[in-house]
Amino acid sequence: MRMLLALLFAFLLSGCLPSADQQDASVPTLELELNPGRLVMSQIGSMTSMTALLKNEQGNTVDGGQFVWSSSNESVVTVDEVGNVRAHAEGEALISVTANGIERQAQVIVSLGAISIDGSVMYQDKLYSNTGVLAQESYKPVRHAVVDVVNLLGEVMMSTQTDSNGGYSFNVLPTDRYIIRVLAKTASGLGYRLEVNDLSGALYSVTQQLDISTPASADLVISHASGLSAVFNILDVMTSGSEFMQQLNVGTLPALTMYWEQGKGQATYFCNGFHSIYCLQGGGIYVLSSSTGGDADEFDDDVLWHEFGHYVAHYFSRDDSPGGCHVLSSTNLDLRLSWSEGWGDFFPAAVKHWLRSDPVRATRLSIPDTLSTSYYIDLSGNWAMIALDIGAAPATYVDAGNEIAIANVLHQVMLAHGMPAVWQVMKNYMSGVATPVNLEAFWDGWQQLNSPDAQQLANLESIFSSRKINYLHDGYENDNDPARANLLDLNSVQTHHLYRQDGVGDVDVFKFNLVAGQNYVVKTFDITNGGDTHLSLRDANGSELIANDDAADAPPYVSYDARCRVSRITNNGNALASKVEYVPAQSGTYYAHVHTTPDPVPHPSAGRYGSYSITIYQQ
């Protein structure tokens, strides 16, 4: 979810709407797509490839068995078993392809008088830095988009696609008049399917009449003045995101639709299904556009990649976030929410790091060469409303309940070990983990999949502890039974971590000498990293005398957040603290046991680890 100081729509994350397995199950409807739908060939003996794809209702390519190709007039053109069409003589023929009981046909014309048209498509981007929009203009290619050749009746005569430089070519008959139409939709066969629609679900496109006597008429420049440069920036940013994921060997990505309309929108967010208020067109990424020149996200590449990060987490890993308001400085979020948003904050930096690692890919960036790729920038009008370097975030961004602390940890881990190692944990461990998906699950998955040695573990602990996330033993760790309990003096304070490297639940045991008839209080406080303590007082024989999970005088776990103007879960220092009062009948040695609560509520929003302080005093 995009980052705003008070975003009331933030519950629209993957996982908050009905997932695919909650939808009605029905027999899938397949469609057979044949490209191009019409073909003009100008040379005898030349060969052109046609492609056929079976797609499901979501637009994803499926395996439909064997494609059977045929030509209605083999004296004009022939076609082989993989769709290669060869011209033999002037004339016309129909190329047919059949798969899964579905047939599609395309007209092929061989004419020595055909004219070859070469063109390009560019769109006007916005360059910006950590201070705001820069003055210089930038034009980028519209890559891998569908280009239709349309007659004056609006009929598609043929289709092609732009290449990685925005170029395209096709043959036309000089006796006809044509319009070039570029769709805000990626071509088939890329391993991903993207398109940009308006809020009613209509696909965007730009058109231009073709004058075959003027080759330059096939070049399209989509400027800001057209009102559609934003559409093609959204498409290009998501294309880069898709290419980034493909180099991680994820295979075919599920079809993704972006919804945007000039001057409209409620926020920028990812939906995994229909929602009656926020996701009227179903699943996809909805992009905010300002009607007043204020906060708009169509050129905010980081915000767009943030939502793309939610999309890939939903489909390839798991996202348990319940949604809700989140503020960048908050250190007390629901751990599932802070993880989801931290991953989203980190994802743009990972994409930009990959883009800049190659000179050709680096040209797709909208930031100066001198600006760190770890900057997260969110524009409002022409100024940077948010400009935060997650790779060097201020020291105030700490705790597993803070999204920027998590983004910083992930970024450091990526720089140290590479993005494939990070993604391996996301895809191969977190997608099936039994515990709630949060930073603790990422830590556990890293240990399980990588089995780090002592030095590697120390390096990882250093990365986490730099953000005061202490998934490591504390200085009293040999305190898990009364025989090794450490002494807790009256009015003293000790800080402990509820973590054991062997994966067994940590139990910290304390001993102290109490005087009969005196009223003593033992309590935990200053809880960090989503800890949730359970405290019990026991006698020398180990018998439990009194226990407490959540202190009666603790602040409520769900409380009002003035910045968000809503009530939300708060993993603060005392809400899940524990406290017992006891008057011993006999003087002697007593013990306190502290461990993570066994209570399942609100445990999913807190954690199994966490740090706390403990003290004992007389009332």
N, C-alpha and C positions, 0 to 999 in steps of 0.2 A: 504494500500500500504506500502511496506517495506520502511524502513527509510534509505535514502542515502543523502549525502550532496548535490548532484545535480542529481536528478533522472528525466530524461527526459521522461520516459515512464509512469509517475505516473498518467496519465489520465485514465489508465485502471482499474478503480474502478467499483464496482457495480453501475449501473445507467448510465454509459457512453456508454454502448453498448446496442443493442436492447434487451429489456426485453421480457419475455415470452409472454406478451399480445400484443407485436408488431410482433410476428412471425406469419407465415401462420397458420391459424386454419384448422385442418383436423381431420378426424375420427381417434381416437387413435387406434394404433395396440397393442394388448395385447399378452403377451407370458406366457405360463404356465411352471413353473420350478419345477422339481421333484428331490428331493435329499433323499438318494443317487441314482445315476442312475444305480447302480448295487450293490447287497448286497449278502454277503456270511454269512451264519449262521451256527454255529458249534454245537449247542446243541438243542435237541428236547425239546420243551416246552418253549424255550427262546423267548423273545419278543424284537423287535427293532422298533423304530419310524421312519417313513418316513415323510417328509414335502413337501407340495405343496404350491406354491405361484404364484399368478397372478401378472405380472409386466407390466408396461407401457413401452413406448420406452425409457424413461429416466432411467429405471431400478428401479423405485419406486413401492412398493407393493400397489395394489389397491384391493378394495372389489369387487370380482367377483361372489358373491353368494355362493351356496353350492358346495362343492367338493364331487364327487361320486367316491368311491373306489371299486375295485373288484380284485379278484385273478383268474387267469386262471386255477389253479389246487389247489383246497381247501384241497385236501388230503395231500398236501405238506405244504402249508402256507395259512393262512387266514389273512384278513386285516379288521379292523373295520372302523367306519365312520370318524375317525380322523387320520387314517394312521398308526395305530399300527399293526405291522406285527408279527404273531406268527408262529413258526415252529412246524410242526406236524410229518413230516417224511422226510427221505432223498429224494432228488430229485430236480427238477427245476420248477419254475412257473414264470409267468409274473404278476406283480402288475400294474394295470391300474388306473389312476385318470383322471377324466373329470371335466371341469369347463368352463363355458362360451362358450361351443361348441368346446373346445380344449381338446385333449386327449394326455397324455404322459404315457409311459410304462417304467418299470425298471425290469431287470432280478433279480430273487432271487434264490440262490443256497443254499440248506441245505445239508451239508456234515459233518459227524462226524470226518472226517480227516482234516478239515480246521484248519489253524494255526492262533492264535491271535497275531497280531503285535502291539506293543506299541512303540511310538517314541515321540520325541520332536523337536521343531524348535526354535533356538535361533539366534539372530543377534548381531553383534558387534556394540556398540554405542560409541559415544564420550562424555566424561565427560568434563565439562568446568566450569569456574568460571568467575568472572568479570574481570579477567586478561587474560584469554584465555583458550586453551585446556589443560586439566590436563593429567599427565603422566599415571595414572592408567587406566587399561582396564576395560571395562564393557560389559557384555553380558546380553541382555534382551530377554524375550520370544516374539515370534511372536504370537500375540493373535488374536483369532477368524478369522484366515485366512483359505481359502479353500485349502484342500490337496487332490490331485487326485492320484489314483493308476492307472498307465498307463502300458499297455503291451508293448512288444518290437516293435510292429507295430505303436505305438503312440496312440492307442485307449484307451479312459478312461474306465477302468473297474469298478471303484467305486470312490466315493468322500466322504470325511469326513471333519472335521474342527478342528483346534487347539482350546484348551480351554484357560482360562485366564492365565495359566502357560505355554502355548506353547505346551502342550501335546496333543496327538491324538492317536487313536487306530482303528483297523479294522481287519477283518478276510480275509485270502487269502487261495487259494488252493495250496498245496505244489508242485503240478505238473507244475505250471506256473512260469514264470520269470517276475519280475515287476520293474518298476521305480517309485519312489516317486517324485511327483511334487508339490511344494508349490507355490501357486499363490499369487501375490501381490494384493489380493482382499479379502475383508471380506465376511464371510459366510452369508447365508440368515437368516432371522428371528431375526435380532438384532435390528431392528428399524432404521438402517442406512446402507448405501451401499457405500463402499469406494474402490477405486482401483488406482494403480499407473501404468501409461503407459509411453512409450517413446514418443518423440516428433512427431512420425509418427502415434501414437495412438495404438501401439501394447502393450499388457499387459505383464508386467514383470513376470518371474517365475524362480525358481531354481529347479534343478532336482538332484536326486541321485539314483543310482541303488540299489535295495534291495537284500540283501543276507539273505535268511530266516534262514540260519544256524548261523548267527551272529546277535543277537538282536540289537547290537549297530549300525548296518547299517541303522536302521530306524531313527536315530538321525541326524538332519541336523544343522550345525553351519555355518551361513552366515557371513563370515569375511570381513574385509575391502579389503583383497586381492582378493576376488571374484568380487569386483566391484559393488556388489548389496546390501551391508549393508545399503547404503544410501536409497535405495528403501524402505526397511522395517522399517527404522527409520521414513521416511515420513508417511508410513502407520500407524505406531504405534502412532505417535504424533496426527494424525487426528482421530485415534480411541479414544484416550483420550479426544480430543475435542468433539467428538460425545457423549461420555459417560457423559461428563460434561453437555452438552445441554440436554440430556435425563433426568438427575436428576432435571432439571428445568421444566420437564413435557411439553416439546414441541411436544411430539408425534413423528411420523416417520419423519426423516430428508430426504430432497431430496438427490438423488444420487450425489456423488461428486467424480470427477476424478482429480487426480494430474498428471501433466506431467513433466517429468524430464529425462535428459539424461546427462551422464558423459561429462563434459567439454563443455556444451552448455547452451544456454539460454540468454535472454536479460535482465531479471530482475526477481524478484519474485512478482507475482501479481495475483489477482482474476479477472476472466472474467465471466460475466453472459451470454455470447453468443459468436458467431463467430465474429472474427475480422480478416481482410485479411492480417494483418501484425503480430499481437501479439498473436492471439488466433486461430490458424489455425485448431485446433481440437475442437473448440467450447468452451462452458463454462467449467470452472474448475479453478484449481490453477496451475499456471506455476511456476516452481522452478528453480532458477538460479544455474548453476554449473560452476565453473571456470576451464578453460583449463590450467591455469598457476599456480594453487595452491593458488590463491588469494581469492577474495570474492566469496564464494559459500554458499548456504543456506540449503543444504540437511540435515545438522545436527544442523542448527540454529532453535531450537524448538520455540523460541519466534517469529521469523520471520514467521514460518509456522503457528503458532496460530494467529498471526496478520492477515494473509490472511483468515484464518478460521473465524475470527471475521467479516470480510467483507462478507463472504459467509452467515453467519447466519443473519447478519443485512439485507442483500438483500432479503432473503427468508422469514424471520419472522418479520422484522420490515420494515424500509425504509431507503434508503441511497440516498440523493440528490446530493452527491458530484459531481462536474464537473471534478474532477481530476486536475492534474497540479502539478508542482514542489512544494515541501514542504520541508522546512529545520527545524530541531528540534528547533532551537532558534528563528524562525520567530514568531513574535507576531501579524502579520498583514495579516494572511491568510484569504481567503474567508471563512466565518463562516461555510459553508456547508462542505468545505474541511477539516478544522481544526477539526470539529466534527467527521467526518468519520475516519480520521487518529487517533484522540484522542481515539475513541472507539477501533480502532485496536491496539493501543499501550497499552490500559488498559486490553484488553481481555486475553493476555497471563498471566498476573498477577492473574487474576480471576481464570483461569484454574489451575495454579500452587498452588494457595491458597487452592483450593478444593482438589487437589491431596495430598498436605502435611497434610491436616486435618485428613487423615486416614493412619495408618502405612503401610498397604498393597499398597494402591495407591501411597504412597510416593516413593516407589521403582521405579516408572516409571519416576521420575525426573532425569534429567541429570546434575543437579547442586548439590554442596555440601549441607549437612544438615544445615550448618552454614550460608549459603547465603540467604538473604531475597528473597522471592518469587516475590517481586515487582521489581526486577532487570530486565530490558530489555537488552538483550545481543545479539549482532550481530557480528559474527566472520568473520574475513578475514584471511584465512589460519589458523594459530594456535593462533593468538592474537585477543583480543576483540576490534574490530573496534569501536563499540558502547557499552558502559556499563553504563547504567543510571538507577538509582533507582527511578522509577516514584512515589513511595510512599514517598520519601524524596527528591524530585527534588530540585535543587538549586533555590533560590528566583528569579532568572532571568527568569524563565519559568512562565510567567503570561499572562493574557488576554484570552478572549474567542477566539481570533484568533491564539492561540498557542496550538498545539496538545498535548504537554506534560502537560500543565496546565489542559487541559480537562481530560487527563488520570489520573492525580493526584486527581482531584475532584471526578471522578467516583470511584477511588480506595478508597478514604476516605468515600464516601457514602456507598460503599459495606461493608467496615469494620464496619461502624456504624449501618447499617440497614440490611445487608445481600444481597447476590446476587439475590435471588428471587424478592426482592423489586425493584432492579435495572432493572431486566429483565421484570418485570411487566410493567414498564413505556415504555421500548423499544417495547414490543410486543402489549400491549393493548392500548397505547396512540399514540406513535410516528408512528406506522404503518398507521394511518389514519388521522394524523394531517393536517390541512389546510395550515399552514405556512411552510416555508422551514425547513427541518430537520437540526437543529443545537443545540447547548447547550441550547439556550433559550427554544426550544421545550421540551427538557428534563426537564428543570426547571418547565415549565408550567404543564407538565404531572405529575410531582411529586406532585405539589400542588393539582391538580385535583383528582388524584387517592388516595392520602394519607391524605388530609385535615389536615396538621400538626397544632398542637396547638402552642401557642406563644413560648414555650421553644424549641419545635422541630424545628420551623421555625428559631429561633435564632441560633440553632446549624447548620442548613443547610446553613444559611447565613454566618456563620463563616467559614465553609468549602470552600464556593465559594470565599468569600472575602480574604481568605488566599492566593489566586492566583490573587487578585485584580480584581476579577469578581464581580461587585457590582450590583446584582439584588436585590436591596433594596432601601428604601427611603433615600434621602439625607437630610442634616440638614435644608433645606429650603422648605420642601415638601408642606407646606401650601401656595403654591404660584401659584395656578392654575387659578387665575382670578385677574383682576386689583385691586380689593379691598384688596387682601392679597399679592400683589406683594412685593417682597423684593427690597430694595434700592441697586442699583449698582452704587457705587461712581466712579467718573472719575479716570481712570488709575488703578482701582482695578481689581482683578481677583477672580472669584468664580468658584468652581467646582461642577457640578450637575450630577445626574443620571436620565436618561430618563426611569424611572420605576415607576409604581404604582401597589401596591399589589392587588387592586380591578380589575385589568385587563383592566381598561380604559386607553387609550393612555395618556401618561403624557404630560402636557403642562406647561412649566416653564415660569412665567411672571416676568419681571424686570421693574422697573421704575427708571427714572433719570430726572434731571432737565437740560434742554438745553437752551443755549443763542442764540437768533436770529442772523443769519449771520455767525455763526461759523460752520466749517466743522467737523462733527463727524463721527467716524468709530466705528461700533459695530461688533464684530466678535466672532465666536466660534473657538476653536483650541484644540490641545492635546486630540483629540478624541480617546477613547479606547473601547475595546470590540465590535468592529464592529458598533459603532454608526454612524448615518447619520443624521445630523441636518438640520432643515429648520428654517430660521430666518425671522421674519417680524417685522417691526417698525410701531407703531400705535400712533395716537394722543389720547388725553384725552377722546375723544368720542368713541374710539375703532375702528376708521376708519383706514384701512391699507394704509400706505404711501409708503412703499417700502418693497420688500421681496427678499430673495435669498435662493436658495437651496444649490448649490455648488459654492463656491467662484471662480471667474474668474482667480485669481492668484494662486489658489491651485495647488499642483502637480497633474499630471494625475492619475486617479484611476487605470488604467492599465499602468504599467511601467516596465522597463527592470530590471530584477534581475540578477546581475553579478554572484552570486553564482550558480544560476540555468542556466544561459545563455539563458534565455527565458523571454518574457514579461508575466506578470501575474497580476491578481487583487491584489491590496494592500490596505487593510483596515488600512492605517496608520493614524497618528494624524491629518493630514490636508487635505487629498484628498477629503473627504466628508464634510469638514467644510463649514461654511456659513459666508458671510460678506456683510454688507451694509454700504454705505456712505450717509450722509444726512446733508443738510444745512437747519435748520428750519427757516421759515419766521417769526415765533413768538417765543418768549421765553415762557417756561412753562414746564409742566411735560409730558413726553413721555414714551411709554412702548415698550418693546421688548418681543415677544413671541417666544419661542424655543420649537420645538417638533420634533419627528421623521419624516423624509421626507415622503410625500404621493406618491412620484414618485416610480413606480414599478421597475425602472431600475436606479441604480444597487441594489435596496433594497434586492432582494433574496440573494445576496452574502454578504450583510451587515446584519443589525439586526434591531429589533424593540426597543431594549434597548440600552445600551451603556452609557458611561460617556463622559463629555466634560467640557472644561473650557470656560469662557466667559469674555470679557473685553470691555470697552468703552474708547476711547481716542480721542483727537483732532488731526486732520490731519495737 
